[in-house]
Structures are given as structure tokens and as C-alpha cells.
Amino acid sequence: MTLSDDLRRLEEIVRHLEEDDLDLDRSLALFEEGIRHLRQAREVLGAADARVQEVVAEAGDTIRMVDRDE
Amino acid sequence: MGGDLFSHPEGAAPRDRAFGVAEITALLRSAVEGAVGQVWIRGEVTGLKRYQSGHWYFTLRDSDAQVRCVMWRTYTQRAGSPPADGTEVYILARPSLWEERGELRLSAVVLLPTAAVGTAEKERERTRLALEQDGLLALDRKRPLPAFPRAVAVITSTDGAVLHDILTVRRRRWPLASVLLIAARVQGNGAVEDIVRALQMVDRLPVDLCIVARGGGSREDLVVFDHERVCRAVAGVGVPVISAVGHETDVSLADLVADRRAPTPSAAAEMAFPDRDHVASGLDHLADRLAQGLRRPTRLAQERLLRSGDRLAAAWSRRIERWQRAVERHAAQLEALSPLRVLERGYTVAQGTDGRVLRRVADLAPAMPFTLRLADGAVAARVDEGRGAR
């Protein structure tokens, strides 16, 4: 599941909770699902910085990645 | 000065005011260089000599005059192959004076065969039509950019500030995305092949977005991005492409084919990379709403519970009322059945001293005391002495 998916589902859940007349069991289930997506999204946002690499084409149609300073 | 035998009749003695050669050529040079600045000149190329160093020397002439020209390696690299003798060309050049030879010459930075200028325009229009016919310029072909890119391919030349600008924006906004640089010449000889090869490589990389960028080059260099092969390669990339190759005003055909066009490499990066802080605060907001969202059904359930409590009480009170009404009804019936009500109508009841109702004459003996119960009370009574049962 991508960050987009997590955010989309989270928004759906919040709207559902805000607008629909749900019973307590259903609300709790949605809330728990929402917390799961929230946690996943926060994990993605808190991830370490990704790398910068240069793509080097080599003989035989292969490619290689070389780390590069920013 | 006057009176000197050798004095020149037309002015002062030459010894006093003669220039050195270097002095006069330097003076003339600055006069020549300041005369017109950089201009377009049209003429015919003759005697072009191409040196090992990469510099070109040639003469530009028309029917009435000629002038020596030089084009340095930096510029000949972009000019393609040297024009044949007699080719009519446009050159963008600045007049100067070569002091060593005392020669006037034009220092050219751009050389375009006049035929090619017309041809280039025709070629661009032909390419545009071909792309249009194949639907590659259609707006509904444009794909949305990924909201949160995980890896971005950047096609640009490694010299220059372009990559640095893009990486700076990435570091500030969205360092979560990795960048895969594909080095390519973006102007001059070999640029078309480099860019096409780089674009074709993108689909083999684990990226979800591609940026093709070029720093501020000359307008003529934009021709690379008008090339049909480049345009078709842009259209063929499997992920959305942002082009940042033109100028604010000039739009290349590749710009029209790309999914988004950015005026500068930094602007392309701003389009590509979302702002992490902004996303994080949006997430906090959602978290608040989520908590609030659960509070609401809880509150509703509580209220419902309270309401059902009310209903219980109401049900109870209705039942009690019913009972009360039943009691009252029964009470009324009881009352109607009460013997006392009969007394109201003028009857009396005789009771023995033991409370027994005296119903028959035989129940009464002479001189027997008894009670007479009337509607509003009771009186003591006694049967006559002589009178027994009759």
C-alpha cells in the first residue's frame, strides 16, 4: 500500500465517521483501520533520505547504479 | 615647435605624437568592437579551414566585399559539420581586430546555412503535424504526476547547475524520493542520440517520474528538443515526463509532448516533489479528525442510551398509570358494589352485636339489642319485649 493509498483511505474513513450515522462497533472498526493507515503514512514520512545515484550504461545492454554526491 | 626645419607642414612633429603600432591597433580594436556589438550577418562562406584545435577560419563575402571570420571550438562543436565552399550562411558575430595581423575579423558564435533556416522551420512544422496526427500533442494524453514520487529519473548534462538545482529542491521538499541521474548531452552534436537513449532507458529503471532538464542555453539549441525522435521518445516513456528544456517564452515540441512543462529545472523539481512538512501537517489534521470522528458516534450512542433510559421510565410510568387507572376503575366498581351505596337510597341494614347481618325475623329475639346501619352512620336499637317473631 502506497502513501497515496493510505491517505486516500484515511480521508474516506474520516468522512465516513463524520458524516454517516454509524453504530459504535462499526465506528470502532473504522477508527482502528484509520489508526493503522495513519501509522503507515507517518512511517513513510519519517523515513531516511533516499539516495542519489547515476545510471551508467555498460556493454551488453546492462545498466549499473553508482552513488553520487548531492 | 615652430621654427624646426623638419617640422611637418600639416601638423606637429611626428616624434611628439606618433602612436605605437600596438597602441593604434588596440585603439582601433576597441573602436571596432564598440561599433555594432553582436549582430547577424549574411554572406557566402569561402576558404574555410578547420584546424586540429577545432577552430574554424573562413572568409565571408558577397558581391561587393569580404571579411575574415573565426569561429572558436566552443561554438564549432554546436554548429555541426563545416559548410561547403560557397554556402550562403547567417552568422551571429561580433567584429573585432586581430592585433597581431592588424586584420579586421568577425568572431562568430552561431553559423546557420540560410537554406537550413527555412528548412528548420519547415521541419519543425512537419514534425508538429506528424506528432499531432499521431495524437501525441493531445491534452487528454497528459498523465497526472505521482502525488508522492518514490524515485525520479533525471535526464540532463552533468556539467552545469541543473542537477544541483533539482537536488536542492528535492532535499528541501521531499528527500524521501531517490534520484537516478541519466547523463546526456542536451545541446550540440550527439544530443539527440543521447537524449533518445536516456529516455528509452527510463522504463528499465524503478522510477515513477522522469524529468528532462536543460539549463539556460541559446535559443538555437532548442532545435534538439524539436527533433521528432526526441519528441517520440518523450511520448514513449512509461512514466509521466516533466520537460524543463525551453525558456520562459520559447516552447519546444518536446515540451508539448511532455506531460508537464516547467520554465526552469527548479520549477520542474517543485512540480515533482511534494512538500514533506505540508503533507505531515495534513496528516496531523486527519489524525485530529479521526479522533473527533470516533468521539461523535460514542457521543451519539451515549445519547441514544440516555434516550432509551427515558423511554424505559416513560414505559414504566405509562404502566403505572395503567395500573393506577385499573385500580381506580376497580375502586369505582368496588364502591358501586358497596352496601353503603344501597343505604343512600333509604335502606338500612340491621346487624347483630357481633356484626352479623340480621336478614330474617327469626334472627331477632325479643329484647335483643342490635345495630341499625344507615347511610350516614349507625344507631343502637332493641327489639320490643312482648314482641317476638311474628
Interface residues (C-beta under 8 A of the other chain):
Chain A: T2 L3 S4 L7 L10 E11 I13 V14 H16 L17 E18 D21 L22 D23 L24 R26 S27 L28 L30 F31 G34 I35 L38 A41 R42 V44 L45 A47 D49 A50 R51 V52 Q53 E54 V55 A57 I63 M65 R68 E70
Chain B: P146 A147 F148 R150 A151 A153 T158 L167 R171 P175 L176 A177 S178 V179 L180 L181 I182 A183 R197 M201 R204 L205 R276 V279 A280 G282 L283 L286 A287 R289 L290 Q292 G293 L294 R296 P297 T298 L300 A301
